Amino acid sequence: MSNQLIPFYNLFIGIGIIAGYKCFEKNELLHNINDEYLRRNKEWIIIGLLISSFLGAAIFENLYHKDFSRIGKYGITFYGGLITGIVLAFGLLKFNRVRFKLMLNLAVPSILLAHAFGRIGCFCAGCCYGKYFNEVGIETSILKNIRIPTQLIESSVLFGGFVIVNKWITFEQRYLFYLTYYPLCRFSIECYRADERGGLLLNKISPSQVISFSLICIMLISLAIKKIGCLPSTNKRTIV
């Protein structure tokens, strides 16, 4: 009887998608979301966004390497899928008059959970690996060297974000938290990665770090605008 290899990368991607979907359903009930369009088309929306996000993730990765000879040749990048999914979801939901921020806040825990399982799959596949580090690290049968387990570190960060979002972040602030928390963590983790993922600014900064920094700046500006908008007016009427 021949040995059967278990494709753990695909397995954990699948677990992440199922867990994320179940989490979305639970949040939908918990927050009493009763939108007719969403109720009738939820499964098709999720399937469509998943397919387009995976395609966007593959295209972004090819863009990093400036090679479009075969889409998916270099794997996928999470930010490509996230940005593609958000843009398409915004257009689709706005067209059907569904509140985009409401859906984004509903989806945040699911994104964190699915991504966390996906990073475990990356560890099993030997991709997205960290730098050599002889003092503390993990040696796998695939990489054959002691490396910083950046995949498991990021997975832990994502599971931690999932807990924080569900326990301490208000529903309305979820998307602001996620689009600040994850880019901050991702920017830091990228410093310890060693896999080929493209480079900018004399190859000192990865494209994911540029995207992370950009998202952090956008979120800080958004928070500043919201804060200014909440300030009471200082204009006083003068009585003559």
Order of alpha helices (4+ residues) and beta strands (2+ residues): alpha-alpha-alpha-alpha-beta-beta-alpha-alpha-alpha
